[in-house]
């Protein structure tokens, strides 16, 4: 008498799970995470670190330098040169970002809200940099240079000259009295506050852009 089929002692076949192996990529399709895309994203991130990272503490640099007394024109000029190089990397962030989106094989698109918002905020940040911060910095350097070259009040009074030079309209009346110095110092303080405010706004925009890149709202 044969053994019933439902009582067979043969072990059951192992169950297969859909996650055991990766499904094959259909012919003619392109991997959305291509090597070109990865290289562009890496270049984009390197420019973010080198560009925005170098500019992040510029507001503190000027404030801390003035608290120590005379900040030194050499230090200010060197900081301006380093910041100028960092600005080229900031522009690289924009260019590599556009290229990364364009080569993402429709994974990301310019029509997505977070992408459009990130690029729009980048343009606003560049506007703050060149419309608010840089003009104030140039004015600050000019005033600081003239203030450093201005004779001290005691030197202006030496030799019988009144503060600010002679009052007869002669060429020696070049200013530099206490009133002139106080006006220049007040303008420097106002420019310092404006520059610090501009850098604070710039950094805030960068933080918002990074938030959009990490969380990708609406994606």
Buried (B, 14 or more C-beta within 10 A) or exposed (E): EEEEEEEEEEEEEEEEEEEEEEEEEEEEEEEEEBEEBEBBBEBBBBBBEBBBEBBBEBBEBBBEBBEEEEBEEEBBEEBBEBBEEBBEBBEBBBEBBBBBBEBBBEEBEEEBEBBBBBBEBBEBBBEBBEEBBBBBBEBBBEBBEEBEEBBEBEEBBEEEBEBBBEEEEEEEBEBBBEEBBEEBEEBBEEBBEBBBBBBEBBBEBBEBBEEBBEEBEEE
